[in-house]
Amino acid sequence: MESGNFNKFFNVLTTALVLILSVPSVHAQDSAKKKTIDITSQFKPVLREASKIIFNATPSLTDTSKPRLSYDIPSKFLTLTYQPAELKPVALNADTAKAWENYNYIKLGAGNVELPFIKTGFSFGDGKSTFINLYANEYISKGKLPYQQNSLTDIQLAGTLKAQNNLQWDGSLYYKYDGNYLYGYQPDTLKFGKNDLKQNFQTFGGRLSMNNMLPTEFGLTYNPNITVSVFSDNHNPQGREANTVLNLPLRKTIGDAFAFDLGFTANLTNYLLNSYGINNNIFYLSPALIYKSTLISAHAELTPSWDEKTFHLLPNFTVDFDPLDNKKLEFEAGWISYYQKGSYQRFESINPWLAQPDILLNTRVQERFAGIKGSLTDHVTYTAKVGFDQYWRMPLFVNDSVGGGKDFLIYYDSSVKDFLIHGEITYTIGEEFSLSAGMSIHNYQTSTQALAWGLLPLEFNSTLKWQILKDLWLKSDLWAWQGAPYLVVKSTSGNNNPAFDLNAGVEFRLTRQLNLWLQMNNIFNDKYERWNQYQSFGLNVLGGIIFSFAD
């Protein structure tokens, strides 16, 4: 070891020994001093001021780009422990009484026979609680034969009010004027004044009814209604008739399957001609028991009735049986009875060439029938039945030999029996297409008259309604029948020729509010006679426009 380094080491070692040896002497000197704590500074903790959040955010920019969204929907499978029942929808019959619409229109037309033709319809109301409709129909027709013309004016105001207390009120007022000339006289060389041939009928009428929209807490539904009309002609002396029908039906439901009906009806007619009057009244009660299930529907009723104080007990029994419970094949049978009112107003609606009647009798009808009905496919429905009908005091129309047979008289047959075969079939696709056809075959057997004068032994009718496009409609009708037997009093008898009357019409839209229509009647120009000596108009073409507008 060098001498310099050795001297440094020796100095450090000497200093350390001196410090060690001086420590006990220091402690010995301070042993009597009191212990104290000297505070040289004071600590004051302070929290750091927190930073504040600024809530005034800067609005984001508008994103005008369309997002491209993709969806991934996993397919899910259900394992059913049962087999669901198969749905078998039946064909929807074309509904002529559609839901109420606030719709208004004016239909104008003209043709080679009808000049002019006007038909209008106006609707008012809110469509929820009030419904008001006004209809008017006016036309004048004139054929090629002398005095072969007629006119019609028909105005009707109908309304419905749904009240707050579960009641619905229905009412209507109407006026009808039916004018024609008695042109069917033979030979045509006979001379008559125009006023002698003119025959007009006027009718004022109204109807009021009330019904509860929902059954009461005791299961009662009711619909009292009354109909009043005043009918008159232009003859001298003038014939006047007042008709009133009061109907008071009541139904009590018993559970889900049974119901009991009880009704009272008063059908009153007062006919005044010159200095004498005729009262022809019918009263009857209608107690009935009704049963309905998925397989059977039945109606059982015995109706006590009084026809001008003559008592008759009317049976009314019907039953429908659906053995397969699928509406494809149903059996129906019935034995029903009712009255056809003997009134001047009703007889004129059947034969407008009628002379003033001098006696009014009601017709009591009894029908016994059996048949089938159902649906062949989803769009085809059918019905077919065979019936044995009987009419007591049946009105038959014969030509009066006085005046060349231009007037018809009423001959009553005490009892007419009819063996009836009737069938109908309909093909329907919603409201877009409907084609129906029906046929009735009658075999009348009279008792006090030689034949059933004026009654058609065979009738066939068919109707086509087709909405080809959204704004194009086609309609066609066909009437065909075998001619009825006729009788001219104290003269001749025979059978009218068969008739074949085909009609077709088309309507299409020109604008949103304007339609164009064309109608052709009796296309084959068949000069048939529904009533003896009264020839039809033949081919007639009518066309015009329809202007429609809504509130």
Buried (B, 14 or more C-beta within 10 A) or exposed (E): EEEEEEEEEEEEEEEEEEEEEEEEEEEEEEEEEEEEEEEEEEEEEEEEEEEEEEEEEEEEEEEEEEEEEEEEEEEEEEEEEEEEEEEEEBBBEBEEEEEBEBBBBBBBBBBBBBEEBBBBBBBBBEEEEEBBBBBBBBBBBBBEBEBBBBBBBBBBBBBBBEEEEEEBEBBBBBBBBBBBBBBBBBEEEEEBEEEEBBBBBBBEBBBBBBBBEEBEEEEEBBBBBBBBBBBBBEBEEEBBBBBBBBBBBBBBBEEEEEBBBEBBBBBBBBBBBEEEEBEBBBBBBBEBEBBBEEEEBBBBBBBEBEBEEEEBEBBBBBBBEBEEEEBBBBBBBBBBBBBBBBBBBBBBBEBBBBBBBEEBBBBBBBBBBBBEBBBBEEBBBBBBBBBBBBBBBBBBBBBBBEBBBBBBBBBBBEBBBBEBBBBBBBBBBEEEBBBBBBBBBBEBEBEEBEBBBBBBBBBBBBBBBBBEEEEEBBBBBBBBBBBBBBBBBEEEBEEBEEBBBBBBBBBBBEEEEEBEBBBBBBBEEBEBBBBBBBBBBBBBBBBBEBBBEEE
